[in-house]
């Protein structure tokens, strides 16, 4: 079953004072960042501090990811060596992923070979399908809008029309690989309504979660990417009605005025499975 990754919260690797709070924020996963948020002069400090701090933090049902530096950077080898020695790390986040071989090499740092590619360049988006099929265990694929729009020299808007193709590429590549597609961060920390609108648009395109840069964004993101009570009740009623009809030898039924066959039932079952995963996460 796919990981439950509605919300992925980033925390700078140089801020161990924030680690415990991030893990307790309600995020489904926390990314301890060794890349963009860490000055080049402090890379070694971040690695050493991360190793010390993670040994001391227990509890929390959140997944623990580490974002290393990009393939080909001066720091990637030391980052991967450091990750090998860490206990309790669920996956590596590989930024600026542009080729399957980069993902496969990063996978060697963990026994589980779990790598989460972050696609944030034109090359990465165009190679999304190949990257998703890399020789690694890929639980999710992340979409990085800020780097991409910077490369394209275009503004990022709340309507997001400029990102429609790129977002769709990530969603399709993830679906083909059985991975969770995760949408980009929303950088305006004081605009909860705009965050909700951005998240709803992402969900409508097929994303299953969203990255975040502040614990205050967790409530909105988790809500948007969780099925509502009405959705769960409708899915349960639909599945029960179809299973009863199937027992009578019927392959197609009418439910609440809608024609229901196998694909519709499969979608309803996914809603119920996601609801069950959320319930298990909340009770952990």
Secondary structure, 3 states (H helix, E strand, C coil): CCCCCCEEEEEECCCHHHHHHHHCCCCCEEEEECCCCCCHHHHHHHHHHHHHHHHHCCCCCCEEEEEECCCCCCCHHHHHHHHHCCCCCCEEEECCCCCHHHHHHHHCCCCCCEEEEEECCHHHHHCHHHHHCCCCECCEEEECHHHHHHHHCCCCCCCCHHHHHHHHHHHHHHHHHCCEEEECCCCCCCCHHHHHHHHHHHHHHCCCEEEECCHHHHHHHHHHCCCCHHHHHHHHHHHHHHHHHHHCCCCCEEECCEEECHHHHHHHHHHHHHHHHHHHHHHC
